[in-house]
């Protein structure tokens, strides 16, 4: 995970298995205003979408493997 001036974090979860992508996203969202998420596992995508909804975050699909998550 990398940060850019504390406002955007990139969480690269490609090649990882659940539940780590959702956990890494949650950690990144604690301190950053937005997260660029890279994921290629469908189950990870479902977990991440559920986590975002639970926390009241918005989730925008930019490409098939790249999502932008923001605090609502």
Predicted model as a PDB file, atoms N, CA, C, CB and O in Angstrom, pLDDT in the B-factor column:
MODEL        1                                                                  
ATOM      1  N   UNK A   1       0.850  -1.175   0.000  1.00 46.00           N  
ATOM      2  CA  UNK A   1       0.000   0.000   0.000  1.00 46.00           C  
ATOM      3  C   UNK A   1       0.891   1.232   0.000  1.00 46.00           C  
ATOM      4  CB  UNK A   1      -0.965   0.001   1.221  1.00 46.00           C  
ATOM      5  O   UNK A   1       1.882   1.304   0.728  1.00 46.00           O  
ATOM      6  N   UNK A   2       0.520   2.199  -0.829  1.00 47.00           N  
ATOM      7  CA  UNK A   2       1.269   3.446  -0.862  1.00 47.00           C  
ATOM      8  C   UNK A   2       0.313   4.607  -0.648  1.00 47.00           C  
ATOM      9  CB  UNK A   2       2.033   3.602  -2.197  1.00 47.00           C  
ATOM     10  O   UNK A   2      -0.874   4.503  -0.956  1.00 47.00           O  
ATOM     11  N   UNK A   3       0.820   5.700  -0.127  1.00 43.00           N  
ATOM     12  CA  UNK A   3      -0.016   6.886   0.103  1.00 43.00           C  
ATOM     13  C   UNK A   3       0.536   8.050  -0.684  1.00 43.00           C  
ATOM     14  CB  UNK A   3      -0.089   7.239   1.606  1.00 43.00           C  
ATOM     15  O   UNK A   3       1.740   8.145  -0.919  1.00 43.00           O  
ATOM     16  N   UNK A   4      -0.361   8.941  -1.091  1.00 44.00           N  
ATOM     17  CA  UNK A   4       0.023  10.138  -1.810  1.00 44.00           C  
ATOM     18  C   UNK A   4      -0.501  11.337  -1.034  1.00 44.00           C  
ATOM     19  CB  UNK A   4      -0.519  10.124  -3.271  1.00 44.00           C  
ATOM     20  O   UNK A   4      -1.679  11.678  -1.140  1.00 44.00           O  
ATOM     21  N   UNK A   5       0.356  11.975  -0.261  1.00 51.00           N  
ATOM     22  CA  UNK A   5       0.021  13.172   0.511  1.00 51.00           C  
ATOM     23  C   UNK A   5      -1.117  12.938   1.501  1.00 51.00           C  
ATOM     24  CB  UNK A   5      -0.349  14.297  -0.426  1.00 51.00           C  
ATOM     25  O   UNK A   5      -1.787  13.890   1.900  1.00 51.00           O  
ATOM     26  N   UNK A   6      -1.345  11.697   1.901  1.00 59.00           N  
ATOM     27  CA  UNK A   6      -2.354  11.409   2.906  1.00 59.00           C  
ATOM     28  C   UNK A   6      -3.782  11.502   2.422  1.00 59.00           C  
ATOM     29  CB  UNK A   6      -2.181  12.317   4.033  1.00 59.00           C  
ATOM     30  O   UNK A   6      -4.701  11.346   3.226  1.00 59.00           O  
ATOM     31  N   UNK A   7      -4.013  11.752   1.133  1.00 85.00           N  
ATOM     32  CA  UNK A   7      -5.384  11.883   0.657  1.00 85.00           C  
ATOM     33  C   UNK A   7      -5.850  10.684  -0.157  1.00 85.00           C  
ATOM     34  CB  UNK A   7      -5.516  13.126  -0.168  1.00 85.00           C  
ATOM     35  O   UNK A   7      -7.050  10.417  -0.220  1.00 85.00           O  
ATOM     36  N   UNK A   8      -4.939   9.963  -0.774  1.00 89.00           N  
ATOM     37  CA  UNK A   8      -5.292   8.796  -1.570  1.00 89.00           C  
ATOM     38  C   UNK A   8      -4.312   7.676  -1.256  1.00 89.00           C  
ATOM     39  CB  UNK A   8      -5.289   9.128  -3.090  1.00 89.00           C  
ATOM     40  O   UNK A   8      -3.103   7.899  -1.185  1.00 89.00           O  
ATOM     41  N   UNK A   9      -4.841   6.464  -1.066  1.00 90.00           N  
ATOM     42  CA  UNK A   9      -3.995   5.292  -0.861  1.00 90.00           C  
ATOM     43  C   UNK A   9      -4.297   4.295  -1.959  1.00 90.00           C  
ATOM     44  CB  UNK A   9      -4.220   4.661   0.548  1.00 90.00           C  
ATOM     45  O   UNK A   9      -5.437   4.196  -2.412  1.00 90.00           O  
ATOM     46  N   UNK A  10      -3.289   3.556  -2.391  1.00 91.00           N  
ATOM     47  CA  UNK A  10      -3.497   2.483  -3.348  1.00 91.00           C  
ATOM     48  C   UNK A  10      -3.348   1.165  -2.618  1.00 91.00           C  
ATOM     49  CB  UNK A  10      -2.505   2.581  -4.538  1.00 91.00           C  
ATOM     50  O   UNK A  10      -2.332   0.914  -1.970  1.00 91.00           O  
ATOM     51  N   UNK A  11      -4.373   0.318  -2.726  1.00 90.00           N  
ATOM     52  CA  UNK A  11      -4.340  -1.008  -2.125  1.00 90.00           C  
ATOM     53  C   UNK A  11      -4.340  -2.007  -3.268  1.00 90.00           C  
ATOM     54  CB  UNK A  11      -5.555  -1.242  -1.147  1.00 90.00           C  
ATOM     55  O   UNK A  11      -5.347  -2.169  -3.957  1.00 90.00           O  
ATOM     56  N   UNK A  12      -3.223  -2.674  -3.472  1.00 91.00           N  
ATOM     57  CA  UNK A  12      -3.077  -3.634  -4.558  1.00 91.00           C  
ATOM     58  C   UNK A  12      -3.297  -5.033  -3.988  1.00 91.00           C  
ATOM     59  CB  UNK A  12      -1.672  -3.513  -5.242  1.00 91.00           C  
ATOM     60  O   UNK A  12      -2.436  -5.560  -3.284  1.00 91.00           O  
ATOM     61  N   UNK A  13      -4.440  -5.629  -4.290  1.00 86.00           N  
ATOM     62  CA  UNK A  13      -4.775  -6.949  -3.760  1.00 86.00           C  
ATOM     63  C   UNK A  13      -4.792  -8.007  -4.858  1.00 86.00           C  
ATOM     64  CB  UNK A  13      -6.129  -6.908  -3.059  1.00 86.00           C  
ATOM     65  O   UNK A  13      -5.269  -9.120  -4.639  1.00 86.00           O  
ATOM     66  N   UNK A  14      -4.278  -7.670  -6.028  1.00 88.00           N  
ATOM     67  CA  UNK A  14      -4.266  -8.639  -7.125  1.00 88.00           C  
ATOM     68  C   UNK A  14      -3.463  -9.864  -6.738  1.00 88.00           C  
ATOM     69  CB  UNK A  14      -3.693  -8.011  -8.403  1.00 88.00           C  
ATOM     70  O   UNK A  14      -2.364  -9.756  -6.195  1.00 88.00           O  
ATOM     71  N   UNK A  15      -4.023 -11.034  -7.025  1.00 85.00           N  
ATOM     72  CA  UNK A  15      -3.352 -12.284  -6.706  1.00 85.00           C  
ATOM     73  C   UNK A  15      -3.548 -12.735  -5.272  1.00 85.00           C  
ATOM     74  CB  UNK A  15      -1.904 -12.153  -6.982  1.00 85.00           C  
ATOM     75  O   UNK A  15      -3.064 -13.804  -4.900  1.00 85.00           O  
ATOM     76  N   UNK A  16      -4.239 -11.957  -4.456  1.00 82.00           N  
ATOM     77  CA  UNK A  16      -4.456 -12.319  -3.060  1.00 82.00           C  
ATOM     78  C   UNK A  16      -5.792 -13.025  -2.900  1.00 82.00           C  
ATOM     79  CB  UNK A  16      -4.397 -11.078  -2.160  1.00 82.00           C  
ATOM     80  O   UNK A  16      -6.681 -12.897  -3.742  1.00 82.00           O  
ATOM     81  N   UNK A  17      -5.922 -13.765  -1.818  1.00 76.00           N  
ATOM     82  CA  UNK A  17      -7.163 -14.453  -1.507  1.00 76.00           C  
ATOM     83  C   UNK A  17      -7.817 -13.814  -0.295  1.00 76.00           C  
ATOM     84  CB  UNK A  17      -6.913 -15.947  -1.260  1.00 76.00           C  
ATOM     85  O   UNK A  17      -7.144 -13.189   0.524  1.00 76.00           O  
ATOM     86  N   UNK A  18      -9.104 -13.967  -0.184  1.00 75.00           N  
ATOM     87  CA  UNK A  18      -9.883 -13.392   0.908  1.00 75.00           C  
ATOM     88  C   UNK A  18      -9.445 -13.977   2.240  1.00 75.00           C  
ATOM     89  CB  UNK A  18     -11.380 -13.632   0.689  1.00 75.00           C  
ATOM     90  O   UNK A  18      -8.950 -15.104   2.276  1.00 75.00           O  
ATOM     91  N   UNK A  19      -9.611 -13.254   3.325  1.00 79.00           N  
ATOM     92  CA  UNK A  19     -10.268 -11.963   3.493  1.00 79.00           C  
ATOM     93  C   UNK A  19      -9.304 -10.782   3.474  1.00 79.00           C  
ATOM     94  CB  UNK A  19     -11.033 -11.955   4.778  1.00 79.00           C  
ATOM     95  O   UNK A  19      -9.688  -9.677   3.857  1.00 79.00           O  
ATOM     96  N   UNK A  20      -8.083 -10.983   3.046  1.00 82.00           N  
ATOM     97  CA  UNK A  20      -7.067  -9.928   3.127  1.00 82.00           C  
ATOM     98  C   UNK A  20      -7.402  -8.655   2.374  1.00 82.00           C  
ATOM     99  CB  UNK A  20      -5.784 -10.447   2.622  1.00 82.00           C  
ATOM    100  O   UNK A  20      -7.118  -7.576   2.892  1.00 82.00           O  
ATOM    101  N   UNK A  21      -7.995  -8.708   1.171  1.00 82.00           N  
ATOM    102  CA  UNK A  21      -8.296  -7.435   0.488  1.00 82.00           C  
ATOM    103  C   UNK A  21      -9.208  -6.526   1.303  1.00 82.00           C  
ATOM    104  CB  UNK A  21      -8.941  -7.709  -0.857  1.00 82.00           C  
ATOM    105  O   UNK A  21      -8.955  -5.325   1.395  1.00 82.00           O  
ATOM    106  N   UNK A  22     -10.261  -7.078   1.894  1.00 84.00           N  
ATOM    107  CA  UNK A  22     -11.173  -6.264   2.692  1.00 84.00           C  
ATOM    108  C   UNK A  22     -10.473  -5.706   3.921  1.00 84.00           C  
ATOM    109  CB  UNK A  22     -12.393  -7.082   3.109  1.00 84.00           C  
ATOM    110  O   UNK A  22     -10.706  -4.557   4.294  1.00 84.00           O  
ATOM    111  N   UNK A  23      -9.628  -6.496   4.549  1.00 86.00           N  
ATOM    112  CA  UNK A  23      -8.891  -6.047   5.726  1.00 86.00           C  
ATOM    113  C   UNK A  23      -7.940  -4.913   5.362  1.00 86.00           C  
ATOM    114  CB  UNK A  23      -8.113  -7.212   6.353  1.00 86.00           C  
ATOM    115  O   UNK A  23      -7.872  -3.910   6.072  1.00 86.00           O  
ATOM    116  N   UNK A  24      -7.213  -5.063   4.274  1.00 86.00           N  
ATOM    117  CA  UNK A  24      -6.275  -4.018   3.852  1.00 86.00           C  
ATOM    118  C   UNK A  24      -7.012  -2.739   3.476  1.00 86.00           C  
ATOM    119  CB  UNK A  24      -5.429  -4.503   2.668  1.00 86.00           C  
ATOM    120  O   UNK A  24      -6.535  -1.639   3.754  1.00 86.00           O  
ATOM    121  N   UNK A  25      -8.184  -2.883   2.840  1.00 87.00           N  
ATOM    122  CA  UNK A  25      -8.970  -1.704   2.501  1.00 87.00           C  
ATOM    123  C   UNK A  25      -9.422  -0.985   3.771  1.00 87.00           C  
ATOM    124  CB  UNK A  25     -10.185  -2.094   1.641  1.00 87.00           C  
ATOM    125  O   UNK A  25      -9.330   0.239   3.858  1.00 87.00           O  
ATOM    126  N   UNK A  26      -9.907  -1.736   4.744  1.00 86.00           N  
ATOM    127  CA  UNK A  26     -10.376  -1.129   5.990  1.00 86.00           C  
ATOM    128  C   UNK A  26      -9.251  -0.362   6.678  1.00 86.00           C  
ATOM    129  CB  UNK A  26     -10.938  -2.205   6.934  1.00 86.00           C  
ATOM    130  O   UNK A  26      -9.466   0.734   7.196  1.00 86.00           O  
ATOM    131  N   UNK A  27      -8.063  -0.937   6.682  1.00 87.00           N  
ATOM    132  CA  UNK A  27      -6.920  -0.253   7.298  1.00 87.00           C  
ATOM    133  C   UNK A  27      -6.585   1.035   6.557  1.00 87.00           C  
ATOM    134  CB  UNK A  27      -5.695  -1.176   7.325  1.00 87.00           C  
ATOM    135  O   UNK A  27      -6.283   2.056   7.174  1.00 87.00           O  
ATOM    136  N   UNK A  28      -6.639   0.979   5.227  1.00 86.00           N  
ATOM    137  CA  UNK A  28      -6.315   2.163   4.436  1.00 86.00           C  
ATOM    138  C   UNK A  28      -7.353   3.257   4.651  1.00 86.00           C  
ATOM    139  CB  UNK A  28      -6.222   1.807   2.949  1.00 86.00           C  
ATOM    140  O   UNK A  28      -7.008   4.439   4.686  1.00 86.00           O  
ATOM    141  N   UNK A  29      -8.622   2.876   4.794  1.00 86.00           N  
ATOM    142  CA  UNK A  29      -9.681   3.870   4.929  1.00 86.00           C  
ATOM    143  C   UNK A  29      -9.670   4.563   6.284  1.00 86.00           C  
ATOM    144  CB  UNK A  29     -11.020   3.223   4.707  1.00 86.00           C  
ATOM    145  O   UNK A  29     -10.335   5.585   6.451  1.00 86.00           O  
ATOM    146  N   UNK A  30      -8.942   4.041   7.241  1.00 83.00           N  
ATOM    147  CA  UNK A  30      -8.882   4.692   8.547  1.00 83.00           C  
ATOM    148  C   UNK A  30      -8.260   6.070   8.462  1.00 83.00           C  
ATOM    149  CB  UNK A  30      -8.103   3.840   9.523  1.00 83.00           C  
ATOM    150  O   UNK A  30      -8.650   6.965   9.212  1.00 83.00           O  
ATOM    151  N   UNK A  31      -7.299   6.265   7.565  1.00 76.00           N  
ATOM    152  CA  UNK A  31      -6.559   7.524   7.563  1.00 76.00           C  
ATOM    153  C   UNK A  31      -6.581   8.260   6.232  1.00 76.00           C  
ATOM    154  CB  UNK A  31      -5.152   7.268   7.948  1.00 76.00           C  
ATOM    155  O   UNK A  31      -6.111   9.396   6.163  1.00 76.00           O  
ATOM    156  N   UNK A  32      -7.106   7.660   5.183  1.00 78.00           N  
ATOM    157  CA  UNK A  32      -7.076   8.304   3.876  1.00 78.00           C  
ATOM    158  C   UNK A  32      -8.480   8.659   3.400  1.00 78.00           C  
ATOM    159  CB  UNK A  32      -6.392   7.401   2.859  1.00 78.00           C  
ATOM    160  O   UNK A  32      -9.447   7.964   3.713  1.00 78.00           O  
ATOM    161  N   UNK A  33      -8.578   9.732   2.651  1.00 81.00           N  
ATOM    162  CA  UNK A  33      -9.874  10.188   2.156  1.00 81.00           C  
ATOM    163  C   UNK A  33     -10.395   9.308   1.034  1.00 81.00           C  
ATOM    164  CB  UNK A  33      -9.775  11.620   1.678  1.00 81.00           C  
ATOM    165  O   UNK A  33     -11.607   9.164   0.875  1.00 81.00           O  
ATOM    166  N   UNK A  34      -9.504   8.719   0.258  1.00 89.00           N  
ATOM    167  CA  UNK A  34      -9.913   7.869  -0.857  1.00 89.00           C  
ATOM    168  C   UNK A  34      -8.912   6.742  -1.029  1.00 89.00           C  
ATOM    169  CB  UNK A  34     -10.040   8.688  -2.162  1.00 89.00           C  
ATOM    170  O   UNK A  34      -7.740   6.870  -0.677  1.00 89.00           O  
ATOM    171  N   UNK A  35      -9.400   5.630  -1.580  1.00 91.00           N  
ATOM    172  CA  UNK A  35      -8.545   4.470  -1.825  1.00 91.00           C  
ATOM    173  C   UNK A  35      -8.732   4.034  -3.264  1.00 91.00           C  
ATOM    174  CB  UNK A  35      -8.869   3.302  -0.841  1.00 91.00           C  
ATOM    175  O   UNK A  35      -9.860   3.853  -3.723  1.00 91.00           O  
ATOM    176  N   UNK A  36      -7.636   3.866  -3.972  1.00 91.00           N  
ATOM    177  CA  UNK A  36      -7.666   3.231  -5.282  1.00 91.00           C  
ATOM    178  C   UNK A  36      -7.398   1.755  -5.017  1.00 91.00           C  
ATOM    179  CB  UNK A  36      -6.603   3.867  -6.296  1.00 91.00           C  
ATOM    180  O   UNK A  36      -6.343   1.391  -4.500  1.00 91.00           O  
ATOM    181  N   UNK A  37      -8.354   0.916  -5.372  1.00 89.00           N  
ATOM    182  CA  UNK A  37      -8.270  -0.509  -5.086  1.00 89.00           C  
ATOM    183  C   UNK A  37      -8.034  -1.290  -6.365  1.00 89.00           C  
ATOM    184  CB  UNK A  37      -9.541  -0.998  -4.390  1.00 89.00           C  
ATOM    185  O   UNK A  37      -8.762  -1.126  -7.344  1.00 89.00           O  
ATOM    186  N   UNK A  38      -7.022  -2.133  -6.357  1.00 90.00           N  
ATOM    187  CA  UNK A  38      -6.738  -3.017  -7.480  1.00 90.00           C  
ATOM    188  C   UNK A  38      -7.024  -4.441  -7.018  1.00 90.00           C  
ATOM    189  CB  UNK A  38      -5.253  -2.859  -7.985  1.00 90.00           C  
ATOM    190  O   UNK A  38      -6.376  -4.933  -6.094  1.00 90.00           O  
ATOM    191  N   UNK A  39      -7.990  -5.110  -7.653  1.00 86.00           N  
ATOM    192  CA  UNK A  39      -8.376  -6.457  -7.245  1.00 86.00           C  
ATOM    193  C   UNK A  39      -8.723  -7.277  -8.471  1.00 86.00           C  
ATOM    194  CB  UNK A  39      -9.564  -6.421  -6.263  1.00 86.00           C  
ATOM    195  O   UNK A  39      -9.312  -6.763  -9.422  1.00 86.00           O  
ATOM    196  N   UNK A  40      -8.360  -8.557  -8.453  1.00 86.00           N  
ATOM    197  CA  UNK A  40      -8.690  -9.413  -9.586  1.00 86.00           C  
ATOM    198  C   UNK A  40      -9.438 -10.678  -9.169  1.00 86.00           C  
ATOM    199  CB  UNK A  40      -7.430  -9.790 -10.325  1.00 86.00           C  
ATOM    200  O   UNK A  40      -9.695 -11.543 -10.006  1.00 86.00           O  
ATOM    201  N   UNK A  41      -9.788 -10.797  -7.902  1.00 82.00           N  
ATOM    202  CA  UNK A  41     -10.492 -11.976  -7.413  1.00 82.00           C  
ATOM    203  C   UNK A  41     -11.966 -11.624  -7.198  1.00 82.00           C  
ATOM    204  CB  UNK A  41      -9.848 -12.504  -6.094  1.00 82.00           C  
ATOM    205  O   UNK A  41     -12.255 -10.703  -6.434  1.00 82.00           O  
ATOM    206  N   UNK A  42     -12.912 -12.325  -7.843  1.00 79.00           N  
ATOM    207  CA  UNK A  42     -14.331 -11.977  -7.704  1.00 79.00           C  
ATOM    208  C   UNK A  42     -14.832 -12.016  -6.263  1.00 79.00           C  
ATOM    209  CB  UNK A  42     -15.161 -12.908  -8.537  1.00 79.00           C  
ATOM    210  O   UNK A  42     -15.617 -11.156  -5.865  1.00 79.00           O  
ATOM    211  N   UNK A  43     -14.395 -12.992  -5.480  1.00 81.00           N  
ATOM    212  CA  UNK A  43     -14.823 -13.066  -4.083  1.00 81.00           C  
ATOM    213  C   UNK A  43     -14.302 -11.859  -3.302  1.00 81.00           C  
ATOM    214  CB  UNK A  43     -14.331 -14.380  -3.433  1.00 81.00           C  
ATOM    215  O   UNK A  43     -15.009 -11.304  -2.462  1.00 81.00           O  
ATOM    216  N   UNK A  44     -13.079 -11.465  -3.581  1.00 81.00           N  
ATOM    217  CA  UNK A  44     -12.524 -10.284  -2.928  1.00 81.00           C  
ATOM    218  C   UNK A  44     -13.362  -9.061  -3.276  1.00 81.00           C  
ATOM    219  CB  UNK A  44     -11.051 -10.068  -3.340  1.00 81.00           C  
ATOM    220  O   UNK A  44     -13.629  -8.222  -2.416  1.00 81.00           O  
ATOM    221  N   UNK A  45     -13.775  -8.960  -4.538  1.00 80.00           N  
ATOM    222  CA  UNK A  45     -14.612  -7.839  -4.951  1.00 80.00           C  
ATOM    223  C   UNK A  45     -15.920  -7.803  -4.184  1.00 80.00           C  
ATOM    224  CB  UNK A  45     -14.889  -7.911  -6.436  1.00 80.00           C  
ATOM    225  O   UNK A  45     -16.367  -6.732  -3.774  1.00 80.00           O  
ATOM    226  N   UNK A  46     -16.541  -8.959  -3.983  1.00 83.00           N  
ATOM    227  CA  UNK A  46     -17.802  -9.009  -3.229  1.00 83.00           C  
ATOM    228  C   UNK A  46     -17.582  -8.600  -1.778  1.00 83.00           C  
ATOM    229  CB  UNK A  46     -18.416 -10.420  -3.292  1.00 83.00           C  
ATOM    230  O   UNK A  46     -18.389  -7.864  -1.211  1.00 83.00           O  
ATOM    231  N   UNK A  47     -16.494  -9.074  -1.175  1.00 85.00           N  
ATOM    232  CA  UNK A  47     -16.192  -8.712   0.214  1.00 85.00           C  
ATOM    233  C   UNK A  47     -15.939  -7.211   0.347  1.00 85.00           C  
ATOM    234  CB  UNK A  47     -14.971  -9.498   0.721  1.00 85.00           C  
ATOM    235  O   UNK A  47     -16.406  -6.572   1.289  1.00 85.00           O  
ATOM    236  N   UNK A  48     -15.205  -6.672  -0.593  1.00 84.00           N  
ATOM    237  CA  UNK A  48     -14.874  -5.248  -0.551  1.00 84.00           C  
ATOM    238  C   UNK A  48     -16.132  -4.402  -0.711  1.00 84.00           C  
ATOM    239  CB  UNK A  48     -13.852  -4.897  -1.649  1.00 84.00           C  
ATOM    240  O   UNK A  48     -16.310  -3.414   0.001  1.00 84.00           O  
ATOM    241  N   UNK A  49     -17.013  -4.786  -1.648  1.00 84.00           N  
ATOM    242  CA  UNK A  49     -18.258  -4.054  -1.843  1.00 84.00           C  
ATOM    243  C   UNK A  49     -19.119  -4.103  -0.581  1.00 84.00           C  
ATOM    244  CB  UNK A  49     -19.032  -4.624  -3.038  1.00 84.00           C  
ATOM    245  O   UNK A  49     -19.716  -3.097  -0.195  1.00 84.00           O  
ATOM    246  N   UNK A  50     -19.185  -5.268   0.059  1.00 86.00           N  
ATOM    247  CA  UNK A  50     -19.970  -5.401   1.290  1.00 86.00           C  
ATOM    248  C   UNK A  50     -19.376  -4.543   2.404  1.00 86.00           C  
ATOM    249  CB  UNK A  50     -20.034  -6.876   1.734  1.00 86.00           C  
ATOM    250  O   UNK A  50     -20.112  -3.879   3.134  1.00 86.00           O  
ATOM    251  N   UNK A  51     -18.061  -4.552   2.536  1.00 86.00           N  
ATOM    252  CA  UNK A  51     -17.396  -3.749   3.562  1.00 86.00           C  
ATOM    253  C   UNK A  51     -17.642  -2.266   3.321  1.00 86.00           C  
ATOM    254  CB  UNK A  51     -15.885  -4.043   3.585  1.00 86.00           C  
ATOM    255  O   UNK A  51     -17.936  -1.521   4.256  1.00 86.00           O  
ATOM    256  N   UNK A  52     -17.522  -1.839   2.075  1.00 86.00           N  
ATOM    257  CA  UNK A  52     -17.738  -0.430   1.750  1.00 86.00           C  
ATOM    258  C   UNK A  52     -19.165  -0.010   2.106  1.00 86.00           C  
ATOM    259  CB  UNK A  52     -17.460  -0.172   0.254  1.00 86.00           C  
ATOM    260  O   UNK A  52     -19.379   1.056   2.683  1.00 86.00           O  
ATOM    261  N   UNK A  53     -20.127  -0.847   1.763  1.00 86.00           N  
ATOM    262  CA  UNK A  53     -21.528  -0.521   2.066  1.00 86.00           C  
ATOM    263  C   UNK A  53     -21.770  -0.454   3.572  1.00 86.00           C  
ATOM    264  CB  UNK A  53     -22.468  -1.558   1.432  1.00 86.00           C  
ATOM    265  O   UNK A  53     -22.466   0.441   4.051  1.00 86.00           O  
ATOM    266  N   UNK A  54     -21.198  -1.397   4.319  1.00 88.00           N  
ATOM    267  CA  UNK A  54     -21.351  -1.415   5.780  1.00 88.00           C  
ATOM    268  C   UNK A  54     -20.814  -0.130   6.411  1.00 88.00           C  
ATOM    269  CB  UNK A  54     -20.629  -2.633   6.377  1.00 88.00           C  
ATOM    270  O   UNK A  54     -21.381   0.374   7.380  1.00 88.00           O  
ATOM    271  N   UNK A  55     -19.736   0.388   5.867  1.00 86.00           N  
ATOM    272  CA  UNK A  55     -19.088   1.567   6.428  1.00 86.00           C  
ATOM    273  C   UNK A  55     -19.639   2.871   5.859  1.00 86.00           C  
ATOM    274  CB  UNK A  55     -17.605   1.497   6.183  1.00 86.00           C  
ATOM    275  O   UNK A  55     -19.218   3.955   6.264  1.00 86.00           O  
ATOM    276  N   UNK A  56     -20.580   2.768   4.918  1.00 87.00           N  
ATOM    277  CA  UNK A  56     -21.141   3.968   4.319  1.00 87.00           C  
ATOM    278  C   UNK A  56     -20.231   4.609   3.296  1.00 87.00           C  
ATOM    279  CB  UNK A  56     -21.460   4.955   5.378  1.00 87.00           C  
ATOM    280  O   UNK A  56     -20.353   5.802   3.019  1.00 87.00           O  
ATOM    281  N   UNK A  57     -19.303   3.818   2.718  1.00 89.00           N  
ATOM    282  CA  UNK A  57     -18.389   4.350   1.715  1.00 89.00           C  
ATOM    283  C   UNK A  57     -18.992   4.172   0.334  1.00 89.00           C  
ATOM    284  CB  UNK A  57     -17.012   3.662   1.800  1.00 89.00           C  
ATOM    285  O   UNK A  57     -19.769   3.243   0.109  1.00 89.00           O  
ATOM    286  N   UNK A  58     -18.648   5.037  -0.574  1.00 89.00           N  
ATOM    287  CA  UNK A  58     -19.080   4.879  -1.960  1.00 89.00           C  
ATOM    288  C   UNK A  58     -18.003   4.114  -2.726  1.00 89.00           C  
ATOM    289  CB  UNK A  58     -19.359   6.266  -2.626  1.00 89.00           C  
ATOM    290  O   UNK A  58     -16.812   4.229  -2.437  1.00 89.00           O  
ATOM    291  N   UNK A  59     -18.446   3.335  -3.702  1.00 88.00           N  
ATOM    292  CA  UNK A  59     -17.543   2.480  -4.465  1.00 88.00           C  
ATOM    293  C   UNK A  59     -17.829   2.696  -5.940  1.00 88.00           C  
ATOM    294  CB  UNK A  59     -17.706   0.974  -4.073  1.00 88.00           C  
ATOM    295  O   UNK A  59     -18.944   2.439  -6.393  1.00 88.00           O  
ATOM    296  N   UNK A  60     -16.846   3.163  -6.697  1.00 88.00           N  
ATOM    297  CA  UNK A  60     -17.016   3.394  -8.130  1.00 88.00           C  
ATOM    298  C   UNK A  60     -16.076   2.487  -8.902  1.00 88.00           C  
ATOM    299  CB  UNK A  60     -16.759   4.875  -8.489  1.00 88.00           C  
ATOM    300  O   UNK A  60     -14.876   2.458  -8.633  1.00 88.00           O  
ATOM    301  N   UNK A  61     -16.615   1.746  -9.860  1.00 86.00           N  
ATOM    302  CA  UNK A  61     -15.799   0.874 -10.692  1.00 86.00           C  
ATOM    303  C   UNK A  61     -15.207   1.714 -11.820  1.00 86.00           C  
ATOM    304  CB  UNK A  61     -16.636  -0.327 -11.255  1.00 86.00           C  
ATOM    305  O   UNK A  61     -15.936   2.270 -12.642  1.00 86.00           O  
ATOM    306  N   UNK A  62     -13.881   1.799 -11.850  1.00 88.00           N  
ATOM    307  CA  UNK A  62     -13.214   2.554 -12.916  1.00 88.00           C  
ATOM    308  C   UNK A  62     -12.876   1.641 -14.087  1.00 88.00           C  
ATOM    309  CB  UNK A  62     -11.936   3.231 -12.386  1.00 88.00           C  
ATOM    310  O   UNK A  62     -13.035   2.021 -15.247  1.00 88.00           O  
ATOM    311  N   UNK A  63     -12.413   0.448 -13.778  1.00 86.00           N  
ATOM    312  CA  UNK A  63     -12.165  -0.590 -14.786  1.00 86.00           C  
ATOM    313  C   UNK A  63     -12.537  -1.914 -14.137  1.00 86.00           C  
ATOM    314  CB  UNK A  63     -10.653  -0.590 -15.292  1.00 86.00           C  
ATOM    315  O   UNK A  63     -12.993  -1.945 -12.994  1.00 86.00           O  
ATOM    316  N   UNK A  64     -12.343  -3.004 -14.866  1.00 82.00           N  
ATOM    317  CA  UNK A  64     -12.689  -4.316 -14.330  1.00 82.00           C  
ATOM    318  C   UNK A  64     -11.875  -4.675 -13.089  1.00 82.00           C  
ATOM    319  CB  UNK A  64     -12.489  -5.371 -15.392  1.00 82.00           C  
ATOM    320  O   UNK A  64     -12.340  -5.441 -12.245  1.00 82.00           O  
ATOM    321  N   UNK A  65     -10.675  -4.134 -12.972  1.00 86.00           N  
ATOM    322  CA  UNK A  65      -9.807  -4.469 -11.842  1.00 86.00           C  
ATOM    323  C   UNK A  65      -9.462  -3.268 -10.962  1.00 86.00           C  
ATOM    324  CB  UNK A  65      -8.539  -5.091 -12.351  1.00 86.00           C  
ATOM    325  O   UNK A  65      -8.695  -3.414 -10.010  1.00 86.00           O  
ATOM    326  N   UNK A  66      -9.999  -2.104 -11.251  1.00 89.00           N  
ATOM    327  CA  UNK A  66      -9.627  -0.897 -10.508  1.00 89.00           C  
ATOM    328  C   UNK A  66     -10.891  -0.186 -10.026  1.00 89.00           C  
ATOM    329  CB  UNK A  66      -8.763   0.055 -11.389  1.00 89.00           C  
ATOM    330  O   UNK A  66     -11.759   0.177 -10.820  1.00 89.00           O  
ATOM    331  N   UNK A  67     -10.973   0.003  -8.720  1.00 87.00           N  
ATOM    332  CA  UNK A  67     -12.114   0.678  -8.106  1.00 87.00           C  
ATOM    333  C   UNK A  67     -11.632   1.862  -7.295  1.00 87.00           C  
ATOM    334  CB  UNK A  67     -12.919  -0.290  -7.219  1.00 87.00           C  
ATOM    335  O   UNK A  67     -10.504   1.884  -6.802  1.00 87.00           O  
ATOM    336  N   UNK A  68     -12.507   2.847  -7.164  1.00 89.00           N  
ATOM    337  CA  UNK A  68     -12.223   3.998  -6.314  1.00 89.00           C  
ATOM    338  C   UNK A  68     -13.212   3.989  -5.164  1.00 89.00           C  
ATOM    339  CB  UNK A  68     -12.303   5.337  -7.115  1.00 89.00           C  
ATOM    340  O   UNK A  68     -14.424   3.998  -5.377  1.00 89.00           O  
ATOM    341  N   UNK A  69     -12.693   3.971  -3.946  1.00 89.00           N  
ATOM    342  CA  UNK A  69     -13.528   3.935  -2.740  1.00 89.00           C  
ATOM    343  C   UNK A  69     -13.357   5.267  -2.032  1.00 89.00           C  
ATOM    344  CB  UNK A  69     -13.145   2.730  -1.794  1.00 89.00           C  
ATOM    345  O   UNK A  69     -12.236   5.730  -1.821  1.00 89.00           O  
ATOM    346  N   UNK A  70     -14.472   5.878  -1.668  1.00 89.00           N  
ATOM    347  CA  UNK A  70     -14.442   7.165  -0.954  1.00 89.00           C  
ATOM    348  C   UNK A  70     -15.349   7.114   0.250  1.00 89.00           C  
ATOM    349  CB  UNK A  70     -14.858   8.323  -1.878  1.00 89.00           C  
ATOM    350  O   UNK A  70     -16.364   6.418   0.260  1.00 89.00           O  
ATOM    351  N   UNK A  71     -14.965   7.864   1.264  1.00 81.00           N  
ATOM    352  CA  UNK A  71     -15.871   8.032   2.413  1.00 81.00           C  
ATOM    353  C   UNK A  71     -17.059   8.848   1.941  1.00 81.00           C  
ATOM    354  CB  UNK A  71     -15.151   8.731   3.636  1.00 81.00           C  
ATOM    355  O   UNK A  71     -16.895   9.846   1.240  1.00 81.00           O  
ATOM    356  N   UNK A  72     -18.241   8.431   2.319  1.00 71.00           N  
ATOM    357  CA  UNK A  72     -19.455   9.166   1.922  1.00 71.00           C  
ATOM    358  C   UNK A  72     -19.692  10.332   2.834  1.00 71.00           C  
ATOM    359  CB  UNK A  72     -20.676   8.252   1.926  1.00 71.00           C  
ATOM    360  O   UNK A  72     -20.664  11.066   2.657  1.00 71.00           O  
TER     361      UNK A  72                                                      
ENDMDL                                                                          
END                                                                             
